[in-house]
Amino acid sequence: MSPRLRLWVALRRFVLWLPATAALVAAAAGLAVLADQRSDPPLSPAIHMTELPKTQTTRLRIDINTATHSELQTLPGIGASRAEAIVALRAIEPFSSLADLFDRGVLDHNDVAAIQILAAVYVSPHD
């Protein structure tokens, strides 16, 4: 057999076995990852009373319609002049939503988005 033909046969064998070898390597790597994940001890789903937090960590949202001037100033983007504008406008007509702050020209879209998780507008069902 000529050296060229030997090279062609060897190359063909290599190419034919390459996908199977790659699949075996990938499977071995996957098994190694699974084995590593299973070696961690399972977490206990039970929560005991001694593990519960001792202090209240939840923070209530500030109601735009009832908050004081100083409470409004704790919100991002609301200073003294904007707090005064909110108090004056809600005296005329209470706000119906946070978007109402934008509609009435008190805040822009970015400021309304910044206070969404900190503030709310609670509307009485009797109004």
CYANA upper distance limits for C-alpha pairs under 8 A (distance plus 0.5 A):
  1 MET  CA      5 LEU  CA      6.93
  1 MET  CA      6 ARG  CA      7.16
  2 SER  CA      6 ARG  CA      6.81
  3 PRO  CA      7 LEU  CA      6.67
  4 ARG  CA      8 TRP  CA      6.73
  5 LEU  CA      9 VAL  CA      6.69
  6 ARG  CA     10 ALA  CA      6.65
  7 LEU  CA     11 LEU  CA      6.52
  8 TRP  CA     12 ARG  CA      6.55
  9 VAL  CA     13 ARG  CA      6.73
 10 ALA  CA     14 PHE  CA      6.74
 11 LEU  CA     15 VAL  CA      6.67
 12 ARG  CA     16 LEU  CA      6.57
 13 ARG  CA     17 TRP  CA      6.70
 14 PHE  CA     18 LEU  CA      6.48
 15 VAL  CA     19 PRO  CA      8.24
 17 TRP  CA     21 THR  CA      6.63
 18 LEU  CA     22 ALA  CA      6.61
 19 PRO  CA     23 ALA  CA      6.62
 20 ALA  CA     24 LEU  CA      6.77
 21 THR  CA     25 VAL  CA      6.76
 22 ALA  CA     26 ALA  CA      6.65
 23 ALA  CA     27 ALA  CA      6.61
 24 LEU  CA     28 ALA  CA      6.65
 25 VAL  CA     29 ALA  CA      6.71
 26 ALA  CA     30 GLY  CA      6.67
 27 ALA  CA     31 LEU  CA      6.70
 28 ALA  CA     32 ALA  CA      6.71
 29 ALA  CA     33 VAL  CA      6.88
 30 GLY  CA     34 LEU  CA      6.82
 31 LEU  CA     35 ALA  CA      6.53
 32 ALA  CA     36 ASP  CA      6.67
 33 VAL  CA     37 GLN  CA      6.78
 34 LEU  CA     38 ARG  CA      6.68
 35 ALA  CA     39 SER  CA      6.82
 36 ASP  CA     40 ASP  CA      7.97
 47 ILE  CA     51 GLU  CA      7.12
 47 ILE  CA     52 LEU  CA      8.09
 48 HIS  CA     52 LEU  CA      7.57
 60 LEU  CA    118 LEU  CA      8.34
 61 ARG  CA    117 ILE  CA      7.89
 61 ARG  CA    118 LEU  CA      5.56
 61 ARG  CA    119 ALA  CA      5.22
 61 ARG  CA    120 ALA  CA      6.45
 62 ILE  CA     67 ALA  CA      6.91
 62 ILE  CA     71 GLU  CA      7.96
 62 ILE  CA     72 LEU  CA      8.17
 62 ILE  CA    118 LEU  CA      6.83
 62 ILE  CA    119 ALA  CA      4.98
 62 ILE  CA    120 ALA  CA      6.50
 63 ASP  CA     67 ALA  CA      6.07
 63 ASP  CA    119 ALA  CA      6.39
 63 ASP  CA    120 ALA  CA      5.55
 63 ASP  CA    121 VAL  CA      5.78
 63 ASP  CA    122 TYR  CA      6.82
 64 ILE  CA     72 LEU  CA      7.84
 64 ILE  CA     86 ILE  CA      8.33
 64 ILE  CA     95 PHE  CA      7.95
 64 ILE  CA    119 ALA  CA      7.22
 64 ILE  CA    120 ALA  CA      6.75
 64 ILE  CA    121 VAL  CA      6.02
 64 ILE  CA    122 TYR  CA      8.41
 65 ASN  CA     87 VAL  CA      8.46
 65 ASN  CA     90 ARG  CA      6.88
 65 ASN  CA     94 PRO  CA      6.55
 65 ASN  CA     95 PHE  CA      6.86
 65 ASN  CA    121 VAL  CA      6.86
 65 ASN  CA    122 TYR  CA      7.76
 67 ALA  CA     71 GLU  CA      6.27
 67 ALA  CA     72 LEU  CA      6.68
 68 THR  CA     72 LEU  CA      6.76
 69 HIS  CA     73 GLN  CA      7.04
 69 HIS  CA     80 ALA  CA      8.19
 69 HIS  CA     83 ALA  CA      6.23
 69 HIS  CA     84 GLU  CA      7.35
 69 HIS  CA     87 VAL  CA      7.72
 70 SER  CA     74 THR  CA      7.29
 70 SER  CA     83 ALA  CA      8.43
 71 GLU  CA     75 LEU  CA      7.96
 72 LEU  CA     78 ILE  CA      7.19
 72 LEU  CA     79 GLY  CA      8.42
 72 LEU  CA     83 ALA  CA      6.25
 73 GLN  CA     78 ILE  CA      5.74
 73 GLN  CA     79 GLY  CA      5.68
 73 GLN  CA     80 ALA  CA      6.90
 73 GLN  CA     83 ALA  CA      6.73
 74 THR  CA     78 ILE  CA      7.81
 75 LEU  CA    115 ILE  CA      6.87
 75 LEU  CA    118 LEU  CA      7.68
 75 LEU  CA    119 ALA  CA      8.28
 76 PRO  CA    111 ASP  CA      7.79
 76 PRO  CA    114 ALA  CA      7.10
 76 PRO  CA    115 ILE  CA      6.89
 77 GLY  CA    111 ASP  CA      6.31
 77 GLY  CA    114 ALA  CA      8.30
 78 ILE  CA     82 ARG  CA      6.00
 78 ILE  CA     83 ALA  CA      6.69
 79 GLY  CA     83 ALA  CA      6.55
 80 ALA  CA     84 GLU  CA      6.69
 81 SER  CA     85 ALA  CA      6.76
 82 ARG  CA     86 ILE  CA      6.68
 82 ARG  CA    106 VAL  CA      7.03
 82 ARG  CA    107 LEU  CA      8.50
 83 ALA  CA     87 VAL  CA      6.75
 84 GLU  CA     88 ALA  CA      6.61
 85 ALA  CA     89 LEU  CA      6.52
 85 ALA  CA    106 VAL  CA      7.40
 86 ILE  CA     90 ARG  CA      6.52
 86 ILE  CA    101 LEU  CA      8.46
 86 ILE  CA    106 VAL  CA      7.53
 87 VAL  CA     91 ALA  CA      6.78
 88 ALA  CA     92 ILE  CA      7.32
 89 LEU  CA     93 GLU  CA      6.80
 89 LEU  CA     94 PRO  CA      7.84
 90 ARG  CA     94 PRO  CA      4.77
 90 ARG  CA     95 PHE  CA      6.57
 95 PHE  CA    100 ASP  CA      6.54
 95 PHE  CA    101 LEU  CA      7.81
 95 PHE  CA    121 VAL  CA      7.36
 96 SER  CA    100 ASP  CA      6.82
 96 SER  CA    121 VAL  CA      6.98
 96 SER  CA    122 TYR  CA      8.31
 96 SER  CA    123 VAL  CA      7.06
 97 SER  CA    101 LEU  CA      7.96
 97 SER  CA    120 ALA  CA      7.96
 97 SER  CA    121 VAL  CA      5.89
 98 LEU  CA    102 PHE  CA      8.02
 98 LEU  CA    112 VAL  CA      7.19
 98 LEU  CA    116 GLN  CA      8.00
 98 LEU  CA    120 ALA  CA      7.14
 98 LEU  CA    121 VAL  CA      6.84
 99 ALA  CA    103 ASP  CA      6.86
 99 ALA  CA    112 VAL  CA      7.49
100 ASP  CA    104 ARG  CA      6.53
101 LEU  CA    105 GLY  CA      6.89
101 LEU  CA    106 VAL  CA      5.84
101 LEU  CA    107 LEU  CA      6.20
101 LEU  CA    112 VAL  CA      7.91
102 PHE  CA    106 VAL  CA      6.33
102 PHE  CA    107 LEU  CA      5.47
102 PHE  CA    108 ASP  CA      6.03
102 PHE  CA    109 HIS  CA      7.12
102 PHE  CA    112 VAL  CA      7.64
107 LEU  CA    111 ASP  CA      6.30
107 LEU  CA    112 VAL  CA      6.81
108 ASP  CA    112 VAL  CA      6.83
109 HIS  CA    113 ALA  CA      6.69
110 ASN  CA    114 ALA  CA      6.67
111 ASP  CA    115 ILE  CA      6.94
112 VAL  CA    116 GLN  CA      6.76
115 ILE  CA    119 ALA  CA      6.16
116 GLN  CA    120 ALA  CA      7.53
123 VAL  CA    127 ASP  CA      7.91
